[in-house]
């Protein structure tokens, strides 16, 4: 079954090459099969597929960019250093300092900056020619990133507040709440221990999954309608494809920003004193 489903978006486009409206073949809409890829090769029993390759190339590109930008920093920055400083400073001041303060937040700047650019590049693959697939539309990648933030959040909570204070922090313990305290504690624990990491991962995954599906839908529809009277509708679909690409560029940056904004908010909650 896995092999039968392993048809990428590129393979689906190739399959539809000779399929147009009025030619007797039906339109095959994108689905789950558009997000499953055949292994490129196997190393030590581990299958290496397209998403893993894109994640690796994206990581190398980010490391190379910042290394090239800051390996030999100059008082009067060049173009690459200027772009690097602008991106770094935007996250440092606009996210970390705003959420944690300059003194407390400085130590977390490298993590938050790294998360932002990694998520952004993984999202950007969706509109880059030849790649055309957002790595974060595969749930395992957002889940892994959310897990990193979650482990940091829990560890900082107990490190800052101690064992008892940590549980008070996570449960929202406040004896002034009176009879409703048990209910509040249950809801706070449920939210902090289960809901937060789940929504942190799913928010990014769902937006990228939906965006890529829409892009595939309009791209395939443009080609499928390119026949006879369908050409008029094909033009409309093509316009929608262009608009969706522009919209996705915006959403990709926003989702990376939201992901690190939430991560900073969780860290801030872990560092706050329990009641």
N, C-alpha and C positions, 0 to 999 in steps of 0.2 A: 504493500500500500504506500509506504514511504517513497519508493522509487516511482510509483505511478503519479504521485503528487508533485514530485520534484521537477517542476516546470517553472522556470523563471519568467519574469516579465519580458525579457529579451527573447526567450524562446517562444513565448506566446505571440509576440509581434511577428516573428518569423513564420509561425504557423498560419497567421492571418494574412500573409502577403497576397495571396490570390483570392481572398474572400472579400467580396463587396456586396452591398445591398442589390437586390434584383438578380443576383448571380446564382441563387439557389442554395446558398449556405447561410446558416444562422450566425448571429452575432454572439461571440463568446465573451461574456463580461469578465472582468478581473475578479479574482476571489482569493481564497487562502493559498491556492497553488501559485499565485503571483509572488508569494513571500517565501517560498521554499526553493532552495537551490541544490543542484547536484554537487557533490564534492569535487573540487578541482584536483585534489590529490589527498592521499592519506599518509600520515607520518606517525609511526608508533601506535597505530590503531585509532588515531585522532583524525577525523575528517576535516579538511581545510576547505571551506567554501567561500563564496563571493563576499558575504558579509564580514567574515573574518579577515579576508584580504583587505577590504575597504577600511576596516577598523585599524589594521596594522599600518597601512599606507597613511591614513589620517594621523595616527600617532606620530609616525616618523616625520610627517610634514609639519606638525605643530612643534616638535622638538627642534627640527631644523630651523624653522622660522625664528623662534625665540633665541636660539643659539646664534644665528646669523645676525639678529638684531642687537643682541647685548653682549656678544663675545668681546668686542672691542668698543665699548661705549664712548661716545665723544661728547664734549661739552655742547657743541653745535651738532645736533643729531642729523644723520642722513635720513633718506626717505624711509628705509626699512626700520631704523631705530625709532623714527617718529611715529610710524604706524603701531609698532610694538608698544611704545610708551603710552600712546593714546588708548589702546585696548586694555592694557594692564591697569592704567590709572582709572579708566572708566569703571572697572569692576572693583578695584580697591576702594575708591572714594564713594562710588554710587551704590555699592552693595554692601561691602564688608564694613567700612567705617560708619555707614548709615545704620547698619543693624547692630554692630558690636562696639562701636566707638574705636577711635584710633589706637589707644593703648591696648585694649583687650583684643582688638581684631587683627592687629598686624601679623601675629603668628599664624593666622588662618588664611591670609591673603594668597599664598602659593597654592593651597588646596582649592580655594574657590575660583581663582583665575584658571587653574588647570581644568577644573570641571566645566567651566563655562566654554572654554575654547574646544575642549574635546566634544562636548555635546553639540556645539554649534557646527563643527566640522562633520560630525556623524550625521547631523540633519542635512547639511549642505550637499552631501553626496546625491541627494534626490534630484537635483537639477544640474549636476555636472555631467557633461556628455560622456558616454561609454559606461559610466558607473550607474547613474540614474536609479539609485535606490538608497533610501535613508536607512542607515544601519539601526537607528533607534526605533524603527518600526518593527523590529524583532524584539519581543518582550525581554529576552534574557539580558540585553545590554542595558536598558533603563533599570532593570531589576538589580543588576550588579552594581551600578552606580548608586542607586538608592540604598543598597545594603551597606556600602561604604559610609554613607552619611549617617545611616541608622546606627551602625556600630559606634561611630564617633559620638553621636548624640547620647547613646546610653552610657558609654564609658565616661564621658565628660560629666554627665549628670551625677554619677556616683563618686567620681573623683572630686568634684567641687563640693558636693553636699554630704558626702559620707553615705554609709549604707542606709541608715534610717532616713536621713534627709533626702537621699535620692528617691526613695519610694514616696516620700511626702511630695516631692517635686513632680514625680510622674503621676501621682494620684490626685493632685490638687488638694491635698489635705488642708482643711481650714476649720478648726473646731467651732468657729463662730457660725457655721452653716447649720448647726443643730441637727434636727431629724433627717434632713435631706443629705447629710454628709455621706452616708454609705452609697447612695445613688450617684452622687457627684463623683465620688472616688471610682466607682465602677466605670462610669462613662469616660472619665479622664484616662484611666488605665487602658480601656479599650481603644480610645483614640490614639494615645501616645505609643502604645506597644504594637498595635495592629493596623489601625487606619492610616496613620501617618506614612509609614514606609510603603504601604500598598498604593495610596493615592499619589505619592511622590513618583513612583515608577509608572503607574498607569496613565497619569496625566500626560507625560511625555510620549509614551508609547502610543496612546490612543490618537493623539493629534497627528503624529507622524504617519501612523497606519492609515487614518482616514484621508489625510492629504495625498498620500501616494496612491491610494485607491482611486481618488477623484482624478488625479493626473492621468493615471492609466486609462480610466474610463473615457475621458475626453480625447486622449491620444488615439486609442483604438477606434473610437466612434468616428473620428476625423477620417481615418483610412477606410473604414468600413462603408461610410456613406459616400465615398468618392466614386460615384457611378451614376450616370443618368441624371434624373431630377434630384437625386440625393446630394448632388454637388452643392446646392444651396445650403442644405443642412450641414454639410461637411465644413463649409466656410464658417458657419456659426460655431460649430464644435471646435474648430481651429482657434477662433478668437477666444473661446472659453479656456482652451489649453494655455494660451499665452497669458491670459489674466490669472489663471490658477498658478502658473509658474511665478508670476510677480507676487501673488498673495502668499505662496509658499515661502518665498525668500523672506518675507516679513515674519511669518509664523515661525520659521526656523530660528531666527534670532530671538524672537519673543519667548519661545519655549526654553531655549538655553538660559535666557535671563531669569525666567520664572523658576527654573530648576535650581539655580544657584541662590536665588532670593529665598526660596523655601529652605534650602540647606543652611543658609545663614540664620534664618529665623529659628530653626531647630537648635542650632548651636547656641543662639542667644537664650533660648528657653532652658537649655541644659546648664548654662552658666548662672542663671538667675537663682537667687537664694530661695529655699523652700520656706513655706509659711511656718 
